[in-house]
Amino acid sequence: MPNRNDWFRKGLDHIWLPYAQMKTLPDPAPIRSTEGSLLLMEDGRTLIDGVGSWWTSVHGYNHPALLKAAHDQLDAMPHVMLGGLAHEQAYRLAARLAQVTPGTLSRVFFTESGSVAVEVAMKIAVQYAMNRTGARRTRFVSFKGGYHGDTFATMSVCDPEEGMHSLFAGVVPEQYVVDLPDSDDRAAALDRLLAQHDDIAAVIVEPLIQGAGGMRMHSPAVLQTLRAACDRHGVLLIFDEIFTGFGRTGELFAADRAGVTPDILCLGKALTGGVTPLAATIASDEVYAAFHTDSAEHALMHGPTFTGHAIACAVANAGLDLFEREPRLAQVRAVEKQLLDELDPLASLPQVADVRVCGAVAAVEFREDFDVEAARRWFIEQGTFIRPLGRVVYLTPSYVIESRQLSRLTGAIADFAGTLAG
């Protein structure tokens, strides 16, 4: 009888894993199944998941409503193309997203990943100017510490100094990557930049939390400053809420918590609760109007093969049902309070530079570098799955995580801080 881990050893010689130097990477942890906030390993151990599969499993793993939606849709019709055909799940989901997102965001374009959703947003912003006035606005303003994806256009609006994409300098387009306007001087500098350059199509930002850049957090006032500056200079504002959307900051969207509506909103990750790939780019009425004309040249010529994938849209509709009938946002606020209570005391430790909490996100930043891969192995040995980013150890748990499980995660971070003392 073959060993149940044969798949792991044989596959490890062929799979190419994300964000990894395969030659030196320690073996990943083989997972047999999932349940709630737990990862059940092949060797019988159980890990409490502090990352939520890259921030997606907000309802917990294997939620029966999401699984039922996927099974039902699979039985009826896994997918049909949206070019010339229509299916209920995509159309229902588009209407519901238009209803729950702020302001006049109303026209939904579906893709399969967050990076592509941002690419579509950038493409819309450039073509918006062309359709309206014929202007060639082909550049973007983004912010230091920001991350928007790994495809070519999205790499250009990530922080070029963060290292992840620095190899591609000279290949990707150059954008204006500046400081967030979190002070009067920086706000004035942004205003001058927008006034001096008429080639800027849009400003793009991760609202309230810059995720992959180290869970850096900023105030709603920063987003209010951006909205006012974009309005003054006739530039579109894009919110990349791939990470923050669907409750992560304590409101359904970071835009809601900040009281600011962008012209284009990008969603993904938690949209399907981590069950299937799906992302969305949502444009305002005004932006969409520039494409809705009698001219074929004004059409958005973009079409992923699996746009509006039926199973994914069915799961997303079931996820929206859960937000309506289960107390998700209240659960996020409870998680936020517990994270503050249990992690704030670490701020007094000499090895800790900062403790940050916003909604169901916590980050403990250390003053000195440490071996990230060794830290990841150490957390697994403690029965937790936590993946530090640089000097930052962070948590993005499921919203339905049990209090005692969350305490295990925060306790592991406190113990890790102890290993770095002195």
C-alpha positions, -999 to 999 in steps of 0.1 A, spaced: 0 0 0 16 34 -10 25 58 18 0 86 21 28 111 18 40 98 -15 22 127 -32 43 151 -11 77 137 -17 71 130 -54 55 164 -60 81 183 -42 105 175 -70 82 192 -95 61 219 -79 73 255 -81 61 273 -49 52 310 -45 77 335 -30 103 308 -24 139 300 -32 132 263 -38 168 252 -32 169 264 4 132 264 13 123 242 43 97 216 36 62 231 38 37 215 62 16 189 45 -21 195 53 -47 167 51 -79 187 58 -93 219 73 -120 227 99 -130 261 112 -97 278 121 -77 246 121 -53 230 97 -50 192 102 -16 179 92 -8 146 76 12 136 106 -18 140 129 -8 174 144 -32 203 144 -23 239 137 -44 270 146 -43 291 114 -34 327 121 -31 337 84 -64 325 70 -49 312 37 -36 345 27 -64 364 44 -93 347 26 -111 323 49 -130 349 69 -160 325 76 -137 297 87 -128 266 67 -154 243 53 -184 265 62 -214 243 52 -232 272 34 -203 278 11 -197 242 4 -234 236 -4 -234 266 -28 -204 251 -46 -219 216 -48 -253 228 -59 -238 250 -87 -214 222 -97 -244 199 -101 -264 224 -122 -237 241 -143 -201 245 -134 -196 275 -158 -205 290 -191 -186 319 -208 -200 354 -204 -193 362 -240 -227 360 -255 -242 339 -227 -254 347 -192 -259 328 -160 -278 337 -128 -250 336 -103 -227 362 -119 -256 386 -126 -270 382 -91 -236 388 -76 -230 419 -97 -262 434 -86 -256 426 -49 -220 440 -50 -234 472 -65 -258 474 -36 -234 468 -7 -205 489 -20 -205 526 -12 -216 556 -33 -223 551 -70 -200 521 -75 -223 501 -97 -206 483 -126 -188 451 -118 -162 434 -139 -152 399 -127 -117 383 -129 -100 354 -112 -73 371 -91 -67 403 -72 -37 412 -93 -58 410 -125 -86 430 -108 -61 458 -102 -48 455 -138 -84 460 -150 -88 490 -128 -56 505 -142 -68 498 -178 -101 514 -171 -85 545 -156 -63 550 -187 -91 544 -212 -115 566 -192 -94 596 -200 -90 586 -236 -128 580 -240 -137 613 -225 -113 637 -240 -87 618 -260 -61 626 -233 -31 602 -229 -30 598 -191 -9 567 -188 8 570 -154 -2 563 -118 5 576 -83 10 549 -57 26 548 -23 57 536 -5 50 504 14 23 495 -10 16 462 -28 -9 456 -55 1 423 -72 27 405 -91 16 409 -127 35 435 -148 12 465 -145 6 459 -108 43 455 -101 48 490 -114 26 505 -86 42 485 -58 69 500 -36 101 496 -58 123 495 -27 106 466 -10 127 441 -31 100 418 -43 100 433 -77 132 452 -79 147 428 -105 122 441 -130 133 478 -129 135 490 -165 110 464 -176 78 476 -159 65 511 -165 78 538 -141 52 553 -119 51 581 -93 56 562 -60 55 587 -31 48 589 6 13 586 19 -1 621 26 -1 615 64 12 650 72 7 685 60 40 685 42 34 652 24 -1 662 15 12 694 -1 39 674 -20 12 651 -34 -9 682 -44 21 696 -62 27 663 -80 -8 661 -93 -8 698 -104 25 695 -123 19 663 -142 -10 660 -166 -2 623 -175 -16 609 -143 -47 587 -148 -53 577 -112 -41 574 -76 -41 539 -62 -40 530 -25 -46 501 -1 -71 519 22 -62 519 60 -38 489 58 -9 482 35 -9 445 37 20 427 22 42 457 29 41 448 66 6 456 78 13 493 78 -17 512 90 -29 548 83 -58 569 94 -90 577 75 -78 612 72 -52 601 47 -79 587 25 -100 619 29 -69 639 18 -65 616 -13 -101 620 -23 -99 658 -20 -67 660 -40 -80 637 -68 -111 658 -71 -91 690 -73 -70 677 -101 -95 656 -121 -77 623 -113 -94 590 -105 -90 574 -71 -87 536 -70 -91 516 -37 -73 483 -37 -95 464 -12 -84 430 -22 -72 425 14 -93 449 34 -127 442 17 -154 422 34 -150 431 70 -113 429 76 -111 464 91 -143 462 111 -167 476 85 -177 458 53 -152 479 34 -124 501 45 -141 528 24 -170 526 48 -148 529 78 -130 559 63 -162 575 49 -145 579 15 -158 565 -18 -133 558 -46 -140 559 -83 -129 523 -88 -129 496 -61 -110 463 -64 -122 432 -44 -110 397 -40 -97 372 -14 -126 371 12 -151 375 -16 -155 337 -17 -144 330 18 -113 313 5 -132 285 -13 -126 295 -50 -107 321 -69 -127 352 -78 -121 390 -79 -140 420 -90 -133 455 -103 -162 479 -96 -165 513 -113 -187 543 -105 -215 554 -126 -194 583 -139 -165 562 -149 -187 536 -166 -205 563 -185 -173 570 -205 -174 535 -219 -212 532 -224 -215 550 -258 -223 542 -294 -186 538 -303 -171 504 -304 -137 520 -297 -150 530 -262 -156 494 -251 -134 478 -225 -116 451 -244 -108 427 -217 -121 392 -212 -107 365 -189 -118 330 -200 -134 323 -166 -148 358 -159 -178 355 -136 -170 318 -130 -204 303 -120 -192 281 -91 -171 310 -77 -200 335 -80 -224 310 -63 -200 307 -34 -196 345 -33 -234 349 -31 -235 324 -3 -208 345 14 -228 376 12 -257 357 27 -235 349 57 -227 386 62 -264 393 62 -275 366 86 -245 360 108 -228 386 130 -196 389 111 -188 425 117 -196 421 154 -172 391 154 -145 412 138 -149 439 165 -146 412 192 -114 399 176 -101 435 174 -107 440 211 -90 407 220 -60 414 198 -56 448 215 -59 434 250 -35 406 244 -9 422 221 -7 458 233 14 448 264 42 437 240 47 473 230 66 479 262 93 452 254 126 466 243 128 442 213 94 454 200 92 485 178 54 487 174 21 470 179 -7 477 154 -43 465 154 -71 474 130 -102 451 128 -91 415 124 -55 424 117 -27 426 142 10 433 136 39 432 160 70 448 145 104 439 160 134 462 160 159 438 146 159 413 118 154 376 125 154 344 105 120 344 90 120 308 78 133 296 112 105 317 128 79 300 106 91 266 116 91 276 153 55 287 151 45 254 136 62 236 165 40 256 188 9 243 170 2 276 152 6 287 115 20 322 114 41 336 86 61 367 94 67 394 69 103 408 73 104 421 109 66 419 113 48 390 129 11 394 120 -23 378 124 -52 378 100 -74 351 115 -109 339 105 -136 362 119 -152 331 136 -121 320 154 -127 309 189 -114 331 217 -92 304 231 -77 297 197 -70 334 192 -53 334 226 -31 306 215 -20 327 185 -13 358 205 4 338 232 27 322 206 37 357 194 44 368 230 65 336 235 83 344 202 91 379 214 106 363 245 130 342 222 143 375 208 149 392 242 184 404 249 
